[in-house]
Amino acid sequence: MRFSMEQEFIRRRVQAMYNEVAVPLTGQNIMLDDEARKAFESALEQIADNANVARGEVARRLSEFMYLLDSSQTIVGVLALPETGNELFVEVPSSQWSFSKPEL
């Protein structure tokens, strides 16, 4: 899988911020537990409303920059919101996610 320069730049920033190896993920690779999924849905709605951006666009942006921290097994999502001049970091601890199993 090839990643853009922007994805690699953000991966390196995440790696430096958390002092861990950051491995790129896609949203299709993971499953969130019910608690994390509800928190994500609520946060996406709130962010979309505050930034005046469609909820689907916010979800797409977040899934574009997701990284697995190698040691802690925490997922970090980076959400850039140029509309507001903000960048949000979303963390999902290892207890709230698992790798999805491919369908046969």
Z-matrix of the N, CA and C atoms (Angstrom, degrees):
N
C 1 1.451
C 2 1.522 1 108.63
N 3 1.318 2 116.43 1 130.85
C 4 1.460 3 121.27 2 179.08
C 5 1.518 4 109.51 3 -99.94
N 6 1.321 5 115.56 4 144.55
C 7 1.452 6 121.19 5 -179.50
C 8 1.520 7 109.78 6 -120.48
N 9 1.319 8 115.38 7 151.46
C 10 1.459 9 120.56 8 -179.33
C 11 1.529 10 110.33 9 -72.41
N 12 1.320 11 115.17 10 166.35
C 13 1.469 12 119.95 11 176.37
C 14 1.521 13 110.77 12 -60.59
N 15 1.342 14 116.01 13 -37.32
C 16 1.469 15 119.78 14 179.37
C 17 1.528 16 110.92 15 -64.91
N 18 1.334 17 117.16 16 -42.46
C 19 1.463 18 120.48 17 178.26
C 20 1.525 19 110.92 18 -62.85
N 21 1.321 20 116.96 19 -40.82
C 22 1.460 21 120.80 20 178.50
C 23 1.526 22 110.92 21 -67.98
N 24 1.315 23 117.86 22 -40.48
C 25 1.462 24 121.41 23 177.86
C 26 1.528 25 110.36 24 -60.52
N 27 1.329 26 116.60 25 -46.48
C 28 1.467 27 120.18 26 -179.94
C 29 1.523 28 110.37 27 -67.43
N 30 1.330 29 117.63 28 -38.13
C 31 1.465 30 120.44 29 177.22
C 32 1.521 31 110.46 30 -58.14
N 33 1.298 32 117.23 31 -43.31
C 34 1.474 33 120.85 32 179.63
C 35 1.527 34 111.43 33 -66.52
N 36 1.324 35 116.81 34 -37.00
C 37 1.472 36 119.85 35 176.98
C 38 1.524 37 110.77 36 -65.16
N 39 1.334 38 116.41 37 -45.22
C 40 1.469 39 120.82 38 178.51
C 41 1.527 40 109.46 39 -60.19
N 42 1.318 41 116.09 40 -44.65
C 43 1.456 42 121.30 41 -179.79
C 44 1.529 43 111.05 42 -59.25
N 45 1.322 44 116.94 43 -43.21
C 46 1.464 45 121.07 44 179.48
C 47 1.524 46 111.64 45 -69.63
N 48 1.333 47 117.16 46 -39.84
C 49 1.465 48 120.69 47 -178.62
C 50 1.524 49 112.16 48 -65.67
N 51 1.327 50 116.75 49 -39.91
C 52 1.456 51 121.22 50 -175.45
C 53 1.524 52 112.97 51 -98.50
N 54 1.324 53 116.77 52 -5.38
C 55 1.456 54 122.42 53 -179.95
C 56 1.533 55 111.57 54 54.04
N 57 1.326 56 115.74 55 42.34
C 58 1.461 57 123.43 56 178.06
C 59 1.525 58 108.30 57 -142.86
N 60 1.306 59 116.29 58 157.75
C 61 1.459 60 120.88 59 173.95
C 62 1.520 61 107.60 60 -68.68
N 63 1.330 62 116.92 61 130.52
C 64 1.466 63 122.90 62 179.75
C 65 1.525 64 108.73 63 -110.70
N 66 1.341 65 115.60 64 121.68
C 67 1.461 66 121.87 65 -178.26
C 68 1.528 67 108.39 66 -106.57
N 69 1.327 68 118.78 67 125.12
C 70 1.468 69 120.66 68 -179.97
C 71 1.536 70 112.13 69 -61.51
N 72 1.318 71 115.64 70 142.50
C 73 1.463 72 123.31 71 176.90
C 74 1.519 73 109.08 72 -129.40
N 75 1.306 74 115.41 73 165.83
C 76 1.459 75 119.96 74 166.22
C 77 1.528 76 106.50 75 -117.74
N 78 1.309 77 116.54 76 156.18
C 79 1.456 78 121.06 77 -179.86
C 80 1.516 79 112.46 78 -61.06
N 81 1.315 80 117.65 79 -21.39
C 82 1.457 81 121.43 80 -179.82
C 83 1.516 82 112.18 81 -75.37
N 84 1.329 83 117.96 82 -15.55
C 85 1.458 84 122.01 83 -177.43
C 86 1.526 85 113.57 84 -82.09
N 87 1.331 86 117.28 85 -14.30
C 88 1.465 87 118.94 86 -170.22
C 89 1.522 88 112.59 87 -127.71
N 90 1.325 89 114.31 88 157.22
C 91 1.464 90 122.04 89 173.07
C 92 1.524 91 107.26 90 -125.10
N 93 1.324 92 116.00 91 132.33
C 94 1.461 93 121.12 92 177.50
C 95 1.518 94 109.23 93 -94.58
N 96 1.339 95 116.88 94 148.59
C 97 1.456 96 118.19 95 174.09
C 98 1.525 97 108.54 96 -73.79
N 99 1.326 98 117.13 97 171.97
C 100 1.473 99 121.29 98 -174.78
C 101 1.520 100 112.81 99 -57.99
N 102 1.318 101 116.63 100 -42.93
C 103 1.473 102 120.72 101 -178.67
C 104 1.525 103 111.20 102 -62.45
N 105 1.324 104 116.35 103 -46.44
C 106 1.471 105 120.32 104 -179.94
C 107 1.522 106 110.74 105 -67.07
N 108 1.328 107 117.62 106 -40.55
C 109 1.461 108 121.02 107 179.91
C 110 1.529 109 111.07 108 -61.68
N 111 1.336 110 116.67 109 -44.24
C 112 1.470 111 120.24 110 178.49
C 113 1.520 112 111.02 111 -63.70
N 114 1.322 113 116.98 112 -41.02
C 115 1.468 114 120.84 113 178.69
C 116 1.524 115 110.34 114 -63.77
N 117 1.337 116 117.14 115 -41.91
C 118 1.458 117 121.57 116 178.02
C 119 1.521 118 110.93 117 -62.03
N 120 1.326 119 117.00 118 -48.17
C 121 1.464 120 120.58 119 -178.16
C 122 1.523 121 111.15 120 -60.50
N 123 1.316 122 116.77 121 -42.91
C 124 1.461 123 120.93 122 178.67
C 125 1.534 124 110.93 123 -64.46
N 126 1.322 125 115.83 124 -44.27
C 127 1.465 126 120.11 125 179.88
C 128 1.528 127 111.16 126 -64.67
N 129 1.334 128 117.02 127 -41.68
C 130 1.463 129 120.02 128 179.35
C 131 1.522 130 111.27 129 -60.82
N 132 1.327 131 116.89 130 -42.77
C 133 1.468 132 120.28 131 178.40
C 134 1.518 133 111.19 132 -62.83
N 135 1.329 134 116.34 133 -45.29
C 136 1.467 135 121.03 134 -178.98
C 137 1.532 136 111.00 135 -63.86
N 138 1.330 137 116.56 136 -45.65
C 139 1.463 138 120.88 137 -179.92
C 140 1.522 139 110.20 138 -63.32
N 141 1.329 140 116.57 139 -45.21
C 142 1.467 141 120.81 140 -179.37
C 143 1.527 142 110.86 141 -60.19
N 144 1.331 143 116.48 142 -44.09
C 145 1.465 144 120.14 143 179.04
C 146 1.525 145 111.38 144 -63.80
N 147 1.327 146 117.05 145 -46.07
C 148 1.466 147 121.16 146 -177.61
C 149 1.528 148 112.56 147 -67.55
N 150 1.329 149 116.99 148 -34.57
C 151 1.466 150 120.72 149 -178.24
C 152 1.524 151 112.32 150 -92.20
N 153 1.332 152 116.63 151 -5.44
C 154 1.461 153 122.04 152 -177.34
C 155 1.532 154 111.10 153 57.08
N 156 1.338 155 114.41 154 47.07
C 157 1.460 156 123.38 155 179.81
C 158 1.522 157 107.05 156 -126.72
N 159 1.312 158 116.75 157 145.00
C 160 1.471 159 120.24 158 178.99
C 161 1.534 160 110.36 159 -60.72
N 162 1.328 161 115.23 160 141.90
C 163 1.473 162 121.00 161 -178.51
C 164 1.529 163 111.13 162 -56.64
N 165 1.321 164 117.12 163 -41.90
C 166 1.459 165 121.26 164 179.20
C 167 1.519 166 112.49 165 -61.81
N 168 1.322 167 116.69 166 -36.01
C 169 1.463 168 121.11 167 178.21
C 170 1.525 169 110.51 168 -67.99
N 171 1.326 170 116.89 169 -40.54
C 172 1.463 171 120.89 170 177.54
C 173 1.529 172 109.36 171 -62.49
N 174 1.327 173 117.53 172 -45.12
C 175 1.470 174 121.71 173 178.94
C 176 1.525 175 110.94 174 -61.82
N 177 1.329 176 117.36 175 -41.60
C 178 1.460 177 120.96 176 179.18
C 179 1.528 178 111.26 177 -62.74
N 180 1.319 179 115.76 178 -45.20
C 181 1.465 180 119.89 179 179.99
C 182 1.522 181 111.08 180 -62.18
N 183 1.323 182 116.65 181 -41.92
C 184 1.463 183 120.08 182 -178.73
C 185 1.522 184 110.73 183 -66.11
N 186 1.324 185 117.50 184 -42.01
C 187 1.464 186 119.67 185 -178.22
C 188 1.528 187 112.03 186 -70.67
N 189 1.316 188 117.16 187 -17.43
C 190 1.464 189 121.01 188 179.85
C 191 1.531 190 112.25 189 -72.46
N 192 1.319 191 117.01 190 -27.94
C 193 1.466 192 121.53 191 -175.97
C 194 1.526 193 110.36 192 -126.65
N 195 1.337 194 115.88 193 72.42
C 196 1.457 195 121.90 194 178.31
C 197 1.526 196 108.84 195 -118.05
N 198 1.322 197 114.98 196 137.01
C 199 1.461 198 120.58 197 -176.01
C 200 1.519 199 109.96 198 -136.20
N 201 1.327 200 115.93 199 142.43
C 202 1.458 201 122.23 200 175.32
C 203 1.515 202 107.74 201 -99.09
N 204 1.342 203 116.18 202 122.85
C 205 1.457 204 120.38 203 176.00
C 206 1.521 205 107.50 204 -79.71
N 207 1.312 206 116.00 205 121.65
C 208 1.457 207 122.78 206 -168.95
C 209 1.535 208 113.83 207 -59.34
N 210 1.314 209 118.86 208 -47.10
C 211 1.469 210 121.07 209 -174.75
C 212 1.517 211 113.07 210 -76.80
N 213 1.316 212 117.24 211 -48.63
C 214 1.468 213 121.21 212 -175.13
C 215 1.522 214 113.27 213 -85.83
N 216 1.342 215 117.35 214 -13.13
C 217 1.465 216 122.77 215 -176.85
C 218 1.535 217 111.91 216 59.56
N 219 1.324 218 115.85 217 27.80
C 220 1.460 219 122.76 218 174.55
C 221 1.517 220 108.22 219 -87.32
N 222 1.330 221 116.28 220 139.98
C 223 1.456 222 120.37 221 173.80
C 224 1.527 223 107.28 222 -95.68
N 225 1.328 224 115.70 223 132.87
C 226 1.461 225 121.69 224 176.69
C 227 1.529 226 107.22 225 -118.52
N 228 1.318 227 115.55 226 123.67
C 229 1.451 228 121.96 227 173.91
C 230 1.515 229 108.93 228 -107.96
N 231 1.306 230 117.17 229 137.05
C 232 1.462 231 122.28 230 179.93
C 233 1.523 232 107.45 231 -113.79
N 234 1.317 233 115.11 232 123.21
C 235 1.462 234 120.98 233 -177.12
C 236 1.520 235 109.00 234 -117.46
N 237 1.337 236 116.16 235 110.03
C 238 1.463 237 121.53 236 177.14
C 239 1.522 238 108.88 237 -87.39
N 240 1.315 239 115.57 238 129.98
C 241 1.459 240 121.77 239 177.21
C 242 1.523 241 109.37 240 -124.00
N 243 1.327 242 117.28 241 80.28
C 244 1.469 243 119.17 242 -179.65
C 245 1.519 244 112.37 243 -61.49
N 246 1.355 245 116.39 244 -23.29
C 247 1.469 246 119.90 245 178.62
C 248 1.529 247 111.63 246 -60.92
N 249 1.333 248 116.53 247 -30.34
C 250 1.466 249 120.29 248 -178.97
C 251 1.525 250 112.16 249 -113.59
N 252 1.346 251 116.73 250 -5.90
C 253 1.463 252 120.01 251 -177.80
C 254 1.517 253 112.49 252 76.98
N 255 1.344 254 117.02 253 20.23
C 256 1.464 255 120.84 254 -177.62
C 257 1.517 256 111.73 255 -115.10
N 258 1.311 257 113.69 256 160.40
C 259 1.453 258 121.90 257 173.00
C 260 1.525 259 105.84 258 -135.95
N 261 1.322 260 116.78 259 125.07
C 262 1.453 261 121.85 260 -177.10
C 263 1.516 262 110.42 261 -109.04
N 264 1.317 263 116.34 262 142.90
C 265 1.459 264 122.39 263 176.05
C 266 1.519 265 107.51 264 -113.24
N 267 1.325 266 115.90 265 123.73
C 268 1.454 267 121.96 266 -179.45
C 269 1.519 268 107.52 267 -111.11
N 270 1.338 269 116.73 268 126.93
C 271 1.460 270 121.09 269 179.85
C 272 1.520 271 109.93 270 -112.63
N 273 1.316 272 116.11 271 135.78
C 274 1.458 273 122.41 272 175.18
C 275 1.527 274 106.80 273 -122.64
N 276 1.344 275 117.43 274 111.37
C 277 1.471 276 119.72 275 -178.56
C 278 1.526 277 111.50 276 -66.47
N 279 1.307 278 115.65 277 159.17
C 280 1.467 279 121.73 278 -175.85
C 281 1.525 280 113.06 279 -58.09
N 282 1.315 281 117.56 280 -26.22
C 283 1.470 282 120.82 281 -178.91
C 284 1.529 283 112.72 282 -73.51
N 285 1.343 284 118.25 283 -11.81
C 286 1.456 285 121.01 284 -174.77
C 287 1.534 286 114.31 285 -112.16
N 288 1.320 287 117.82 286 12.33
C 289 1.457 288 119.24 287 179.01
C 290 1.516 289 109.79 288 -150.08
N 291 1.330 290 115.74 289 163.61
C 292 1.463 291 122.51 290 173.66
C 293 1.523 292 107.84 291 -150.58
N 294 1.334 293 116.52 292 160.59
C 295 1.449 294 119.85 293 175.30
C 296 1.524 295 108.52 294 -71.81
N 297 1.316 296 115.69 295 138.42
C 298 1.462 297 119.05 296 177.14
C 299 1.528 298 108.88 297 -78.41
N 300 1.305 299 115.46 298 151.19
C 301 1.453 300 120.86 299 178.84
C 302 1.521 301 108.69 300 -93.54
N 303 1.324 302 118.12 301 132.58
C 304 1.470 303 118.86 302 179.29
C 305 1.525 304 110.95 303 -66.02
N 306 1.325 305 115.75 304 146.00
C 307 1.457 306 120.06 305 177.58
C 308 1.516 307 109.45 306 -77.33
N 309 1.319 308 116.28 307 142.08
C 310 1.466 309 120.91 308 179.75
C 311 1.490 310 111.45 309 -92.54
